[in-house]
Amino acid sequence: MNKKLILLIVCFIVTFSFNALAQNTSSPRVVKTSPDTGDMAVDPSIKEITVTFSEDMITDNMWSWVMASKETFPQINGQVHYLDDKRTCVAPVKLESGKTYVIWFNSQQYNAFRDVDNNPAIPYLLEFKTK
């Protein structure tokens, strides 16, 4: 076989392998929250906060709803859980009127939001204010 052809095939296999490896080790990211980050007029009667990730997540009690401070963290009013889509995590909450809320989804210290390949999600800051 021609050496150039063999080299071309080897390069293709190596490139394909690195691309596959890179895709498998990429970290999931937040693609949606409810309420939206930056929303300054959230209805305080909403009953849950949701976060949706770009990839299927480990759903067996694996999450990190991280407090920035006790004063700005919502009262969790029930069991945190994932929806059947395996990407959306839900926290039942009780919110107060006229209050700013700040939640980290993962942090440097707490990173239990992980995809099915065990890659931690990129930390994401959700901040909103109720009416």
Secondary structure per residue as TSV (DSSP state, phi and psi in degrees):
chain	resnum	aa	ss	phi	psi
A	1	M	-	360.0	147.1
A	2	N	-	-64.2	134.0
A	3	K	H	-61.1	-36.6
A	4	K	H	-65.3	-39.5
A	5	L	H	-66.3	-43.3
A	6	I	H	-61.0	-44.3
A	7	L	H	-62.3	-41.7
A	8	L	H	-62.9	-42.5
A	9	I	H	-65.0	-44.2
A	10	V	H	-61.0	-44.8
A	11	C	H	-60.8	-41.2
A	12	F	H	-62.4	-46.2
A	13	I	H	-63.0	-44.1
A	14	V	H	-63.4	-45.8
A	15	T	H	-61.7	-45.5
A	16	F	H	-61.2	-42.6
A	17	S	H	-63.7	-44.1
A	18	F	H	-65.0	-40.0
A	19	N	H	-64.6	-42.4
A	20	A	H	-63.5	-42.6
A	21	L	H	-63.2	-43.6
A	22	A	H	-62.4	-39.2
A	23	Q	H	-67.2	-36.7
A	24	N	H	-74.6	-21.9
A	25	T	T	-106.0	8.2
A	26	S	-	-72.9	145.6
A	27	S	-	-84.6	139.3
A	28	P	-	-67.5	156.6
A	29	R	-	-133.7	158.1
A	30	V	E	-72.6	130.1
A	31	V	E	-111.4	-16.0
A	32	K	E	-162.7	144.0
A	33	T	E	-132.3	156.3
A	34	S	E	-138.6	116.3
A	35	P	S	-69.5	168.5
A	36	D	-	-70.8	145.4
A	37	T	T	-65.7	138.7
A	38	G	T	88.6	-8.2
A	39	D	-	-66.5	124.2
A	40	M	S	-105.2	11.6
A	41	A	-	-144.1	51.8
A	42	V	B	-78.0	135.3
A	43	D	-	-66.0	120.2
A	44	P	T	-68.2	-9.3
A	45	S	T	-86.0	-1.8
A	46	I	-	-60.9	147.8
A	47	K	-	-104.5	-7.8
A	48	E	E	-152.8	153.8
A	49	I	E	-114.1	134.8
A	50	T	E	-124.4	150.6
A	51	V	E	-133.6	130.9
A	52	T	E	-117.6	134.1
A	53	F	E	-105.3	164.2
A	54	S	S	-77.0	-11.7
A	55	E	S	-138.9	162.4
A	56	D	-	-63.0	139.5
A	57	M	B	-113.6	159.7
A	58	I	-	-70.4	120.9
A	59	T	-	-105.0	-0.8
A	60	D	S	-84.8	83.4
A	61	N	S	53.9	39.2
A	62	M	-	-114.3	99.1
A	63	W	-	-160.4	160.3
A	64	S	-	-138.1	89.2
A	65	W	E	-88.2	103.3
A	66	V	E	-103.6	132.6
A	67	M	E	-76.1	128.1
A	68	A	S	-78.7	-40.1
A	69	S	-	-157.5	158.1
A	70	K	G	-62.8	-35.6
A	71	E	G	-68.8	-27.2
A	72	T	G	-107.3	4.8
A	73	F	S	-94.1	133.8
A	74	P	-	-69.8	154.8
A	75	Q	E	-74.7	116.1
A	76	I	E	-78.1	125.3
A	77	N	-	-120.2	52.8
A	78	G	S	148.5	-164.5
A	79	Q	-	-91.7	124.2
A	80	V	-	-66.5	140.5
A	81	H	E	-156.7	165.8
A	82	Y	E	-100.0	149.8
A	83	L	-	-78.1	169.5
A	84	D	T	-63.0	-18.4
A	85	D	T	-70.8	-10.5
A	86	K	S	65.2	12.8
A	87	R	S	-123.6	-17.3
A	88	T	E	-111.1	122.4
A	89	C	E	-105.9	137.6
A	90	V	E	-123.6	134.3
A	91	A	E	-120.4	118.7
A	92	P	E	-68.5	132.5
A	93	V	E	-135.1	161.7
A	94	K	E	-124.5	116.1
A	95	L	-	-104.5	157.0
A	96	E	-	-108.9	153.7
A	97	S	T	-71.0	146.3
A	98	G	T	65.1	30.7
A	99	K	-	-122.9	143.9
A	100	T	E	-92.5	133.1
A	101	Y	E	-116.9	139.9
A	102	V	E	-135.3	125.5
A	103	I	E	-136.7	132.7
A	104	W	E	-96.0	135.2
A	105	F	E	-101.1	105.2
A	106	N	S	69.7	159.5
A	107	S	-	-156.3	-178.7
A	108	Q	S	-62.4	-39.5
A	109	Q	S	-85.5	-36.5
A	110	Y	-	-116.6	116.4
A	111	N	-	-140.8	49.5
A	112	A	-	-81.0	-13.2
A	113	F	-	-70.5	109.7
A	114	R	B	-137.4	144.8
A	115	D	B	-76.9	176.4
A	116	V	T	-66.1	-14.4
A	117	D	T	-93.7	8.8
A	118	N	-	71.2	21.5
A	119	N	-	-84.9	128.2
A	120	P	B	-69.0	143.8
A	121	A	-	-68.4	149.9
A	122	I	-	-66.1	129.4
A	123	P	-	-55.2	143.3
A	124	Y	E	-140.0	135.0
A	125	L	E	-103.0	122.5
A	126	L	E	-106.3	124.8
A	127	E	E	-135.3	131.7
A	128	F	E	-152.6	166.7
A	129	K	E	-130.9	140.5
A	130	T	B	-89.2	155.8
A	131	K	-	-69.8	360.0
